[in-house]
Amino acid sequence: MVIKVAIAGPRGKMGREAVSTVIKNAEFLLVGLLDSKKQEETLGDNIPIFTSLTELIEETAPDVLVDLTVPSAVYDHTITALEYGVRPVVGTTGFSDAQLDSIRNLVEEKQIGCIIAPNFSIGAVLMMKFAQTAAKYLPNVEIIEMHHDEKIDAPSGTAIKTAQMIQNTRKEATQGHPQEEEILPGARGANFEGMRIHSVRLPGLIAHQQVLLGGDGQLLTLRHDSFNRGSFMSGVVLSIKEVMCQNKLIYGLEEIIL
């Protein structure tokens, strides 16, 4: 069965890569694009462009919506898609806990799949899983995430998801000196349940993360680097296929990568 795919955010760097990937995949059919600024009527092989998600869905009937837009728009897109019975694959981060609960409730009501992936890179997901396992034995953890300077949110969704996964296996630990003092506020990074997360934003970077796990006389460093946005496309392809087989909310590709 050919899966009919729509993409929201086709002009962004990730969006352009996703458009190319879907077009080249014989198992997919790109039926429509959602763009906030309609500069032309169609793209390439007469793929229609819409500024309204409702109109896109009603006219093209996609099976899956791949959303690569911005945090301010992605929640409404996800809810709208689900209400129409379209399965969302979301690569945009920034959902609140309340929004995730609302999405989960609607998914259960509609009994269709939804995948929200803070990171589509298979290598990054494996790094997160390895860190979760290691933190059981080395519970003193700091995360350094590094992204391009056009990234809006900090910490990254990948860093937050990594910390959440680690917290599931990590023993409670107080890190650093009890009388530690920040001479400059924020010098020690964000505090997530005792772990520290540091965000770097510089031109030239794409997406990079290190997880440092310290123990007596030793340091374990887990690192993943994405050097171009093609590194995320294997996860996009996997998610489009997998969401068609699911009837629940999946938050993070680690749930489908065993």
PyRosetta script that sets phi, psi and omega in degrees:
from pyrosetta import init, pose_from_sequence

init()
pose = pose_from_sequence("MVIKVAIAGPRGKMGREAVSTVIKNAEFLLVGLLDSKKQEETLGDNIPIFTSLTELIEETAPDVLVDLTVPSAVYDHTITALEYGVRPVVGTTGFSDAQLDSIRNLVEEKQIGCIIAPNFSIGAVLMMKFAQTAAKYLPNVEIIEMHHDEKIDAPSGTAIKTAQMIQNTRKEATQGHPQEEEILPGARGANFEGMRIHSVRLPGLIAHQQVLLGGDGQLLTLRHDSFNRGSFMSGVVLSIKEVMCQNKLIYGLEEIIL")
pose.set_psi(1, 130.4)
pose.set_omega(1, 175.6)
pose.set_phi(2, -80.1)
pose.set_psi(2, 131.8)
pose.set_omega(2, -178.9)
pose.set_phi(3, -93.3)
pose.set_psi(3, 123.5)
pose.set_omega(3, 179.5)
pose.set_phi(4, -83.3)
pose.set_psi(4, 122.2)
pose.set_omega(4, -172.4)
pose.set_phi(5, -119.6)
pose.set_psi(5, 137.6)
pose.set_omega(5, 168.6)
pose.set_phi(6, -116.4)
pose.set_psi(6, 148.2)
pose.set_omega(6, -179.1)
pose.set_phi(7, -124.3)
pose.set_psi(7, 128.0)
pose.set_omega(7, 174.1)
pose.set_phi(8, -101.0)
pose.set_psi(8, 130.2)
pose.set_omega(8, -178.5)
pose.set_phi(9, 90.5)
pose.set_psi(9, 44.5)
pose.set_omega(9, -173.5)
pose.set_phi(10, -74.6)
pose.set_psi(10, -14.8)
pose.set_omega(10, -177.6)
pose.set_phi(11, -89.7)
pose.set_psi(11, -13.5)
pose.set_omega(11, 177.1)
pose.set_phi(12, -71.9)
pose.set_psi(12, 168.6)
pose.set_omega(12, -177.6)
pose.set_phi(13, -63.7)
pose.set_psi(13, -42.9)
pose.set_omega(13, 176.2)
pose.set_phi(14, -68.5)
pose.set_psi(14, -39.5)
pose.set_omega(14, -178.3)
pose.set_phi(15, -62.2)
pose.set_psi(15, -43.7)
pose.set_omega(15, 178.9)
pose.set_phi(16, -62.1)
pose.set_psi(16, -40.2)
pose.set_omega(16, 178.8)
pose.set_phi(17, -66.0)
pose.set_psi(17, -38.9)
pose.set_omega(17, -179.9)
pose.set_phi(18, -67.7)
pose.set_psi(18, -40.0)
pose.set_omega(18, 177.4)
pose.set_phi(19, -58.3)
pose.set_psi(19, -48.1)
pose.set_omega(19, 179.8)
pose.set_phi(20, -61.4)
pose.set_psi(20, -42.3)
pose.set_omega(20, -178.7)
pose.set_phi(21, -64.5)
pose.set_psi(21, -44.6)
pose.set_omega(21, -178.7)
pose.set_phi(22, -66.7)
pose.set_psi(22, -41.8)
pose.set_omega(22, -179.9)
pose.set_phi(23, -61.3)
pose.set_psi(23, -38.3)
pose.set_omega(23, -176.6)
pose.set_phi(24, -77.6)
pose.set_psi(24, -16.0)
pose.set_omega(24, -175.3)
pose.set_phi(25, -89.1)
pose.set_psi(25, 119.5)
pose.set_omega(25, -176.4)
pose.set_phi(26, -67.2)
pose.set_psi(26, -16.3)
pose.set_omega(26, -179.9)
pose.set_phi(27, -86.5)
pose.set_psi(27, -6.4)
pose.set_omega(27, -178.2)
pose.set_phi(28, -119.1)
pose.set_psi(28, 154.3)
pose.set_omega(28, 171.5)
pose.set_phi(29, -130.1)
pose.set_psi(29, 115.6)
pose.set_omega(29, 179.0)
pose.set_phi(30, -79.9)
pose.set_psi(30, 114.2)
pose.set_omega(30, -172.5)
pose.set_phi(31, -104.8)
pose.set_psi(31, -18.9)
pose.set_omega(31, -177.9)
pose.set_phi(32, -171.4)
pose.set_psi(32, 158.4)
pose.set_omega(32, 179.9)
pose.set_phi(33, -127.6)
pose.set_psi(33, 140.1)
pose.set_omega(33, 176.6)
pose.set_phi(34, -108.5)
pose.set_psi(34, 119.7)
pose.set_omega(34, -177.1)
pose.set_phi(35, -132.8)
pose.set_psi(35, 135.0)
pose.set_omega(35, -179.6)
pose.set_phi(36, -68.7)
pose.set_psi(36, -24.8)
pose.set_omega(36, 179.1)
pose.set_phi(37, -126.3)
pose.set_psi(37, 107.3)
pose.set_omega(37, -175.9)
pose.set_phi(38, -83.8)
pose.set_psi(38, 100.9)
pose.set_omega(38, -178.2)
pose.set_phi(39, -92.2)
pose.set_psi(39, -17.2)
pose.set_omega(39, 178.3)
pose.set_phi(40, -154.0)
pose.set_psi(40, 164.8)
pose.set_omega(40, -175.1)
pose.set_phi(41, -79.6)
pose.set_psi(41, -36.2)
pose.set_omega(41, -177.3)
pose.set_phi(42, -139.4)
pose.set_psi(42, 165.7)
pose.set_omega(42, 176.3)
pose.set_phi(43, -122.3)
pose.set_psi(43, 134.6)
pose.set_omega(43, 173.4)
pose.set_phi(44, 53.4)
pose.set_psi(44, -118.8)
pose.set_omega(44, -175.9)
pose.set_phi(45, -80.6)
pose.set_psi(45, 57.1)
pose.set_omega(45, 175.9)
pose.set_phi(46, 58.1)
pose.set_psi(46, 38.7)
pose.set_omega(46, 174.9)
pose.set_phi(47, -83.5)
pose.set_psi(47, 116.3)
pose.set_omega(47, -173.8)
pose.set_phi(48, -69.0)
pose.set_psi(48, 146.4)
pose.set_omega(48, 179.1)
pose.set_phi(49, -113.0)
pose.set_psi(49, 134.4)
pose.set_omega(49, -178.5)
pose.set_phi(50, -125.2)
pose.set_psi(50, 153.9)
pose.set_omega(50, 170.4)
pose.set_phi(51, -105.0)
pose.set_psi(51, -8.3)
pose.set_omega(51, 178.4)
pose.set_phi(52, -116.3)
pose.set_psi(52, 124.4)
pose.set_omega(52, 178.6)
pose.set_phi(53, -66.9)
pose.set_psi(53, -37.3)
pose.set_omega(53, 178.7)
pose.set_phi(54, -58.9)
pose.set_psi(54, -46.8)
pose.set_omega(54, 179.3)
pose.set_phi(55, -64.0)
pose.set_psi(55, -41.2)
pose.set_omega(55, 179.2)
pose.set_phi(56, -57.7)
pose.set_psi(56, -48.2)
pose.set_omega(56, -177.2)
pose.set_phi(57, -65.8)
pose.set_psi(57, -44.0)
pose.set_omega(57, -176.9)
pose.set_phi(58, -66.9)
pose.set_psi(58, -30.9)
pose.set_omega(58, -176.7)
pose.set_phi(59, -92.1)
pose.set_psi(59, -26.0)
pose.set_omega(59, -174.6)
pose.set_phi(60, -116.5)
pose.set_psi(60, -14.6)
pose.set_omega(60, 177.0)
pose.set_phi(61, 49.0)
pose.set_psi(61, 58.9)
pose.set_omega(61, 179.8)
pose.set_phi(62, -71.7)
pose.set_psi(62, 155.1)
pose.set_omega(62, 172.1)
pose.set_phi(63, -83.5)
pose.set_psi(63, -36.0)
pose.set_omega(63, -173.6)
pose.set_phi(64, -133.5)
pose.set_psi(64, 138.5)
pose.set_omega(64, 170.6)
pose.set_phi(65, -110.1)
pose.set_psi(65, 117.5)
pose.set_omega(65, 173.3)
pose.set_phi(66, -92.9)
pose.set_psi(66, 114.8)
pose.set_omega(66, -176.5)
pose.set_phi(67, -106.2)
pose.set_psi(67, 117.6)
pose.set_omega(67, 179.8)
pose.set_phi(68, -128.7)
pose.set_psi(68, 45.2)
pose.set_omega(68, -175.6)
pose.set_phi(69, -96.1)
pose.set_psi(69, -128.9)
pose.set_omega(69, -174.9)
pose.set_phi(70, -127.9)
pose.set_psi(70, 156.4)
pose.set_omega(70, -178.0)
pose.set_phi(71, -54.2)
pose.set_psi(71, -32.8)
pose.set_omega(71, -177.0)
pose.set_phi(72, -70.3)
pose.set_psi(72, -19.4)
pose.set_omega(72, -176.6)
pose.set_phi(73, -111.4)
pose.set_psi(73, -22.1)
pose.set_omega(73, -165.9)
pose.set_phi(74, -68.3)
pose.set_psi(74, -33.8)
pose.set_omega(74, -179.0)
pose.set_phi(75, -63.8)
pose.set_psi(75, -47.5)
pose.set_omega(75, 179.8)
pose.set_phi(76, -62.5)
pose.set_psi(76, -39.5)
pose.set_omega(76, 177.8)
pose.set_phi(77, -60.8)
pose.set_psi(77, -43.9)
pose.set_omega(77, -176.7)
pose.set_phi(78, -65.2)
pose.set_psi(78, -44.8)
pose.set_omega(78, 179.4)
pose.set_phi(79, -63.4)
pose.set_psi(79, -45.2)
pose.set_omega(79, 179.9)
pose.set_phi(80, -60.6)
pose.set_psi(80, -46.0)
pose.set_omega(80, 179.1)
pose.set_phi(81, -58.1)
pose.set_psi(81, -48.1)
pose.set_omega(81, -178.8)
pose.set_phi(82, -62.0)
pose.set_psi(82, -40.4)
pose.set_omega(82, 179.9)
pose.set_phi(83, -61.8)
pose.set_psi(83, -29.6)
pose.set_omega(83, 178.2)
pose.set_phi(84, -91.0)
pose.set_psi(84, 0.9)
pose.set_omega(84, 180.0)
pose.set_phi(85, 81.9)
pose.set_psi(85, 16.3)
pose.set_omega(85, 177.6)
pose.set_phi(86, -94.4)
pose.set_psi(86, 136.6)
pose.set_omega(86, -175.7)
pose.set_phi(87, -87.3)
pose.set_psi(87, 118.5)
pose.set_omega(87, -178.6)
pose.set_phi(88, -83.4)
pose.set_psi(88, 140.1)
pose.set_omega(88, 166.6)
pose.set_phi(89, -121.6)
pose.set_psi(89, 111.9)
pose.set_omega(89, -167.5)
pose.set_phi(90, -115.0)
pose.set_psi(90, 124.9)
pose.set_omega(90, 177.0)
pose.set_phi(91, -109.3)
pose.set_psi(91, 4.9)
pose.set_omega(91, 179.3)
pose.set_phi(92, -93.9)
pose.set_psi(92, 135.6)
pose.set_omega(92, 179.9)
pose.set_phi(93, -98.5)
pose.set_psi(93, 176.4)
pose.set_omega(93, 176.5)
pose.set_phi(94, 112.1)
pose.set_psi(94, 11.4)
pose.set_omega(94, 177.1)
pose.set_phi(95, -72.3)
pose.set_psi(95, 139.4)
pose.set_omega(95, 171.4)
pose.set_phi(96, -82.6)
pose.set_psi(96, 165.5)
pose.set_omega(96, 177.6)
pose.set_phi(97, -61.0)
pose.set_psi(97, -38.4)
pose.set_omega(97, 179.7)
pose.set_phi(98, -64.9)
pose.set_psi(98, -39.9)
pose.set_omega(98, 178.4)
pose.set_phi(99, -66.4)
pose.set_psi(99, -41.2)
pose.set_omega(99, 176.9)
pose.set_phi(100, -61.9)
pose.set_psi(100, -38.7)
pose.set_omega(100, 177.7)
pose.set_phi(101, -63.5)
pose.set_psi(101, -42.1)
pose.set_omega(101, 179.2)
pose.set_phi(102, -63.4)
pose.set_psi(102, -42.8)
pose.set_omega(102, 178.5)
pose.set_phi(103, -63.7)
pose.set_psi(103, -44.5)
pose.set_omega(103, -179.9)
pose.set_phi(104, -60.3)
pose.set_psi(104, -42.3)
pose.set_omega(104, 179.8)
pose.set_phi(105, -63.9)
pose.set_psi(105, -40.9)
pose.set_omega(105, -179.5)
pose.set_phi(106, -70.4)
pose.set_psi(106, -37.1)
pose.set_omega(106, 176.2)
pose.set_phi(107, -60.2)
pose.set_psi(107, -44.6)
pose.set_omega(107, 179.0)
pose.set_phi(108, -64.3)
pose.set_psi(108, -37.1)
pose.set_omega(108, 178.7)
pose.set_phi(109, -67.1)
pose.set_psi(109, -43.7)
pose.set_omega(109, -177.0)
pose.set_phi(110, -83.4)
pose.set_psi(110, -19.6)
pose.set_omega(110, -178.9)
pose.set_phi(111, 58.1)
pose.set_psi(111, 45.5)
pose.set_omega(111, 174.1)
pose.set_phi(112, -131.3)
pose.set_psi(112, 159.0)
pose.set_omega(112, -175.6)
pose.set_phi(113, -78.9)
pose.set_psi(113, 154.1)
pose.set_omega(113, 173.5)
pose.set_phi(114, -147.8)
pose.set_psi(114, 129.6)
pose.set_omega(114, 178.6)
pose.set_phi(115, -119.5)
pose.set_psi(115, 124.7)
pose.set_omega(115, 173.2)
pose.set_phi(116, -114.8)
pose.set_psi(116, 118.2)
pose.set_omega(116, -173.4)
pose.set_phi(117, -120.1)
pose.set_psi(117, 106.6)
pose.set_omega(117, 174.3)
pose.set_phi(118, -57.6)
pose.set_psi(118, -25.3)
pose.set_omega(118, 177.5)
pose.set_phi(119, -149.1)
pose.set_psi(119, 127.5)
pose.set_omega(119, 179.8)
pose.set_phi(120, -89.7)
pose.set_psi(120, -4.1)
pose.set_omega(120, -178.9)
pose.set_phi(121, -76.4)
pose.set_psi(121, 124.5)
pose.set_omega(121, 179.5)
pose.set_phi(122, -61.2)
pose.set_psi(122, -40.8)
pose.set_omega(122, 179.4)
pose.set_phi(123, -62.3)
pose.set_psi(123, -40.2)
pose.set_omega(123, 178.8)
pose.set_phi(124, -65.4)
pose.set_psi(124, -39.2)
pose.set_omega(124, 178.7)
pose.set_phi(125, -65.0)
pose.set_psi(125, -40.6)
pose.set_omega(125, 177.0)
pose.set_phi(126, -63.6)
pose.set_psi(126, -39.8)
pose.set_omega(126, 175.8)
pose.set_phi(127, -57.5)
pose.set_psi(127, -43.1)
pose.set_omega(127, -179.8)
pose.set_phi(128, -63.5)
pose.set_psi(128, -42.0)
pose.set_omega(128, 179.9)
pose.set_phi(129, -66.9)
pose.set_psi(129, -40.7)
pose.set_omega(129, 178.1)
pose.set_phi(130, -62.9)
pose.set_psi(130, -40.2)
pose.set_omega(130, 179.7)
pose.set_phi(131, -64.7)
pose.set_psi(131, -39.2)
pose.set_omega(131, 178.4)
pose.set_phi(132, -61.0)
pose.set_psi(132, -43.0)
pose.set_omega(132, 178.5)
pose.set_phi(133, -66.7)
pose.set_psi(133, -44.3)
pose.set_omega(133, -176.0)
pose.set_phi(134, -66.5)
pose.set_psi(134, -33.6)
pose.set_omega(134, -175.7)
pose.set_phi(135, -66.7)
pose.set_psi(135, -17.6)
pose.set_omega(135, 175.6)
pose.set_phi(136, -64.5)
pose.set_psi(136, -29.2)
pose.set_omega(136, -176.5)
pose.set_phi(137, -108.6)
pose.set_psi(137, -23.5)
pose.set_omega(137, 178.1)
pose.set_phi(138, -127.5)
pose.set_psi(138, 83.5)
pose.set_omega(138, -169.8)
pose.set_phi(139, -80.4)
pose.set_psi(139, -4.9)
pose.set_omega(139, 177.2)
pose.set_phi(140, -90.0)
pose.set_psi(140, 109.8)
pose.set_omega(140, -166.6)
pose.set_phi(141, -131.4)
pose.set_psi(141, 138.8)
pose.set_omega(141, 168.4)
pose.set_phi(142, -133.7)
pose.set_psi(142, 143.0)
pose.set_omega(142, -177.5)
pose.set_phi(143, -117.7)
pose.set_psi(143, 131.3)
pose.set_omega(143, 175.2)
pose.set_phi(144, -118.7)
pose.set_psi(144, 114.6)
pose.set_omega(144, 177.4)
pose.set_phi(145, -112.5)
pose.set_psi(145, 140.2)
pose.set_omega(145, -175.0)
pose.set_phi(146, -131.6)
pose.set_psi(146, 125.4)
pose.set_omega(146, -178.6)
pose.set_phi(147, -137.0)
pose.set_psi(147, 169.6)
pose.set_omega(147, 176.2)
pose.set_phi(148, -61.7)
pose.set_psi(148, 158.3)
pose.set_omega(148, -172.6)
pose.set_phi(149, -79.8)
pose.set_psi(149, 3.2)
pose.set_omega(149, 174.8)
pose.set_phi(150, -96.9)
pose.set_psi(150, -1.5)
pose.set_omega(150, 178.2)
pose.set_phi(151, -70.5)
pose.set_psi(151, 133.4)
pose.set_omega(151, -172.6)
pose.set_phi(152, -86.5)
pose.set_psi(152, -43.7)
pose.set_omega(152, -171.9)
pose.set_phi(153, -92.6)
pose.set_psi(153, 147.7)
pose.set_omega(153, 175.6)
pose.set_phi(154, -149.8)
pose.set_psi(154, 133.5)
pose.set_omega(154, -3.3)
pose.set_phi(155, -66.6)
pose.set_psi(155, 168.0)
pose.set_omega(155, 178.1)
pose.set_phi(156, -67.6)
pose.set_psi(156, 158.2)
pose.set_omega(156, 175.7)
pose.set_phi(157, -61.7)
pose.set_psi(157, -33.4)
pose.set_omega(157, 178.0)
pose.set_phi(158, -64.5)
pose.set_psi(158, -43.2)
pose.set_omega(158, 179.6)
pose.set_phi(159, -64.4)
pose.set_psi(159, -43.1)
pose.set_omega(159, 179.3)
pose.set_phi(160, -64.3)
pose.set_psi(160, -44.6)
pose.set_omega(160, 179.5)
pose.set_phi(161, -63.3)
pose.set_psi(161, -38.9)
pose.set_omega(161, 177.3)
pose.set_phi(162, -60.7)
pose.set_psi(162, -46.1)
pose.set_omega(162, 179.7)
pose.set_phi(163, -63.0)
pose.set_psi(163, -39.4)
pose.set_omega(163, 178.8)
pose.set_phi(164, -64.0)
pose.set_psi(164, -41.9)
pose.set_omega(164, 178.8)
pose.set_phi(165, -65.5)
pose.set_psi(165, -43.3)
pose.set_omega(165, 179.0)
pose.set_phi(166, -61.5)
pose.set_psi(166, -40.0)
pose.set_omega(166, -177.0)
pose.set_phi(167, -61.9)
pose.set_psi(167, -25.3)
pose.set_omega(167, 179.9)
pose.set_phi(168, -69.2)
pose.set_psi(168, -22.8)
pose.set_omega(168, -177.8)
pose.set_phi(169, -119.5)
pose.set_psi(169, -14.4)
pose.set_omega(169, -173.4)
pose.set_phi(170, -78.8)
pose.set_psi(170, 136.1)
pose.set_omega(170, 171.6)
pose.set_phi(171, -70.6)
pose.set_psi(171, 145.9)
pose.set_omega(171, 177.8)
pose.set_phi(172, -59.6)
pose.set_psi(172, 131.8)
pose.set_omega(172, -175.9)
pose.set_phi(173, -143.9)
pose.set_psi(173, 137.1)
pose.set_omega(173, 172.1)
pose.set_phi(174, -95.6)
pose.set_psi(174, 117.7)
pose.set_omega(174, -174.3)
pose.set_phi(175, -100.8)
pose.set_psi(175, 147.8)
pose.set_omega(175, 177.8)
pose.set_phi(176, 82.2)
pose.set_psi(176, 178.4)
pose.set_omega(176, -178.9)
pose.set_phi(177, -74.4)
pose.set_psi(177, 138.6)
pose.set_omega(177, -179.4)
pose.set_phi(178, -56.9)
pose.set_psi(178, -28.0)
pose.set_omega(178, -178.5)
pose.set_phi(179, -104.7)
pose.set_psi(179, 22.9)
pose.set_omega(179, 179.7)
pose.set_phi(180, -56.4)
pose.set_psi(180, 138.5)
pose.set_omega(180, -178.9)
pose.set_phi(181, -135.4)
pose.set_psi(181, 131.9)
pose.set_omega(181, 176.1)
pose.set_phi(182, -84.4)
pose.set_psi(182, 113.9)
pose.set_omega(182, 176.7)
pose.set_phi(183, -69.1)
pose.set_psi(183, -39.3)
pose.set_omega(183, 171.3)
pose.set_phi(184, -113.6)
pose.set_psi(184, 122.6)
pose.set_omega(184, -178.7)
pose.set_phi(185, -53.8)
pose.set_psi(185, 132.6)
pose.set_omega(185, 179.5)
pose.set_phi(186, 92.0)
pose.set_psi(186, -3.6)
pose.set_omega(186, -176.9)
pose.set_phi(187, -60.1)
pose.set_psi(187, -31.1)
pose.set_omega(187, -178.3)
pose.set_phi(188, -91.6)
pose.set_psi(188, 2.7)
pose.set_omega(188, 177.2)
pose.set_phi(189, 82.9)
pose.set_psi(189, -177.6)
pose.set_omega(189, 178.5)
pose.set_phi(190, -73.9)
pose.set_psi(190, 145.6)
pose.set_omega(190, -179.7)
pose.set_phi(191, -103.0)
pose.set_psi(191, 114.5)
pose.set_omega(191, 177.2)
pose.set_phi(192, -117.4)
pose.set_psi(192, 99.5)
pose.set_omega(192, 178.0)
pose.set_phi(193, 51.7)
pose.set_psi(193, 39.6)
pose.set_omega(193, 178.3)
pose.set_phi(194, 94.5)
pose.set_psi(194, -22.0)
pose.set_omega(194, 175.0)
pose.set_phi(195, -82.4)
pose.set_psi(195, 153.0)
pose.set_omega(195, 178.2)
pose.set_phi(196, -109.8)
pose.set_psi(196, 135.6)
pose.set_omega(196, 178.3)
pose.set_phi(197, -120.4)
pose.set_psi(197, 126.6)
pose.set_omega(197, -178.3)
pose.set_phi(198, -115.4)
pose.set_psi(198, 133.3)
pose.set_omega(198, -178.9)
pose.set_phi(199, -112.9)
pose.set_psi(199, 129.0)
pose.set_omega(199, 177.1)
pose.set_phi(200, -115.5)
pose.set_psi(200, 133.9)
pose.set_omega(200, 177.9)
pose.set_phi(201, -129.3)
pose.set_psi(201, 112.4)
pose.set_omega(201, -177.5)
pose.set_phi(202, -144.9)
pose.set_psi(202, 144.8)
pose.set_omega(202, 172.5)
pose.set_phi(203, -63.2)
pose.set_psi(203, 147.9)
pose.set_omega(203, -179.2)
pose.set_phi(204, 98.6)
pose.set_psi(204, -23.0)
pose.set_omega(204, 178.2)
pose.set_phi(205, -85.5)
pose.set_psi(205, 156.3)
pose.set_omega(205, 171.5)
pose.set_phi(206, -112.2)
pose.set_psi(206, -80.5)
pose.set_omega(206, 177.7)
pose.set_phi(207, -153.1)
pose.set_psi(207, 121.0)
pose.set_omega(207, -174.6)
pose.set_phi(208, -144.4)
pose.set_psi(208, 145.7)
pose.set_omega(208, 177.9)
pose.set_phi(209, -150.6)
pose.set_psi(209, 139.3)
pose.set_omega(209, 172.0)
pose.set_phi(210, -120.0)
pose.set_psi(210, 139.0)
pose.set_omega(210, 169.8)
pose.set_phi(211, -115.1)
pose.set_psi(211, 118.6)
pose.set_omega(211, -179.6)
pose.set_phi(212, -103.2)
pose.set_psi(212, 125.1)
pose.set_omega(212, 179.8)
pose.set_phi(213, -121.5)
pose.set_psi(213, 113.7)
pose.set_omega(213, -174.8)
pose.set_phi(214, -103.9)
pose.set_psi(214, 144.8)
pose.set_omega(214, 175.1)
pose.set_phi(215, -145.4)
pose.set_psi(215, 178.1)
pose.set_omega(215, -179.0)
pose.set_phi(216, -58.1)
pose.set_psi(216, 114.7)
pose.set_omega(216, 176.3)
pose.set_phi(217, 69.6)
pose.set_psi(217, 16.8)
pose.set_omega(217, -177.0)
pose.set_phi(218, -153.4)
pose.set_psi(218, 156.7)
pose.set_omega(218, 175.6)
pose.set_phi(219, -141.5)
pose.set_psi(219, 126.2)
pose.set_omega(219, 174.3)
pose.set_phi(220, -105.1)
pose.set_psi(220, 124.9)
pose.set_omega(220, 179.0)
pose.set_phi(221, -115.9)
pose.set_psi(221, 122.7)
pose.set_omega(221, 174.7)
pose.set_phi(222, -111.0)
pose.set_psi(222, 126.1)
pose.set_omega(222, -175.4)
pose.set_phi(223, -135.4)
pose.set_psi(223, 141.2)
pose.set_omega(223, 172.8)
pose.set_phi(224, -132.7)
pose.set_psi(224, 139.7)
pose.set_omega(224, 179.0)
pose.set_phi(225, -128.5)
pose.set_psi(225, 130.4)
pose.set_omega(225, 169.1)
pose.set_phi(226, -104.7)
pose.set_psi(226, 117.8)
pose.set_omega(226, -176.6)
pose.set_phi(227, -93.3)
pose.set_psi(227, -15.6)
pose.set_omega(227, 171.9)
pose.set_phi(228, -156.3)
pose.set_psi(228, 168.1)
pose.set_omega(228, -173.7)
pose.set_phi(229, -77.0)
pose.set_psi(229, -7.8)
pose.set_omega(229, 171.4)
pose.set_phi(230, -63.1)
pose.set_psi(230, -22.2)
pose.set_omega(230, -179.7)
pose.set_phi(231, -64.9)
pose.set_psi(231, -19.2)
pose.set_omega(231, -177.9)
pose.set_phi(232, -92.7)
pose.set_psi(232, -11.8)
pose.set_omega(232, -169.6)
pose.set_phi(233, -73.4)
pose.set_psi(233, -29.6)
pose.set_omega(233, 176.9)
pose.set_phi(234, -62.1)
pose.set_psi(234, -35.5)
pose.set_omega(234, 177.8)
pose.set_phi(235, -72.1)
pose.set_psi(235, -34.2)
pose.set_omega(235, 176.5)
pose.set_phi(236, -64.2)
pose.set_psi(236, -46.6)
pose.set_omega(236, 179.3)
pose.set_phi(237, -61.7)
pose.set_psi(237, -45.9)
pose.set_omega(237, 178.6)
pose.set_phi(238, -59.0)
pose.set_psi(238, -42.5)
pose.set_omega(238, -176.8)
pose.set_phi(239, -68.0)
pose.set_psi(239, -40.2)
pose.set_omega(239, 178.7)
pose.set_phi(240, -60.9)
pose.set_psi(240, -43.2)
pose.set_omega(240, 179.5)
pose.set_phi(241, -69.3)
pose.set_psi(241, -43.4)
pose.set_omega(241, -174.6)
pose.set_phi(242, -70.1)
pose.set_psi(242, -36.3)
pose.set_omega(242, -176.8)
pose.set_phi(243, -64.1)
pose.set_psi(243, -24.6)
pose.set_omega(243, 178.2)
pose.set_phi(244, -71.2)
pose.set_psi(244, -17.9)
pose.set_omega(244, -177.6)
pose.set_phi(245, -101.8)
pose.set_psi(245, -0.7)
pose.set_omega(245, -172.8)
pose.set_phi(246, -108.3)
pose.set_psi(246, 158.3)
pose.set_omega(246, 173.0)
pose.set_phi(247, -134.0)
pose.set_psi(247, 32.7)
pose.set_omega(247, -179.6)
pose.set_phi(248, -147.2)
pose.set_psi(248, 170.0)
pose.set_omega(248, 175.3)
pose.set_phi(249, -83.0)
pose.set_psi(249, 127.3)
pose.set_omega(249, 174.9)
pose.set_phi(250, -113.0)
pose.set_psi(250, 119.3)
pose.set_omega(250, 180.0)
pose.set_phi(251, -111.6)
pose.set_psi(251, 98.5)
pose.set_omega(251, -178.0)
pose.set_phi(252, 104.3)
pose.set_psi(252, 131.1)
pose.set_omega(252, -178.1)
pose.set_phi(253, -69.3)
pose.set_psi(253, -13.7)
pose.set_omega(253, 177.6)
pose.set_phi(254, -61.0)
pose.set_psi(254, -20.4)
pose.set_omega(254, 179.4)
pose.set_phi(255, -73.8)
pose.set_psi(255, -20.0)
pose.set_omega(255, -178.9)
pose.set_phi(256, -116.6)
pose.set_psi(256, -1.9)
pose.set_omega(256, 173.7)
pose.set_phi(257, -104.8)
pose.set_psi(257, 107.1)
pose.set_omega(257, -174.4)
pose.set_phi(258, -80.7)
pose.dump_pdb("model.pdb")
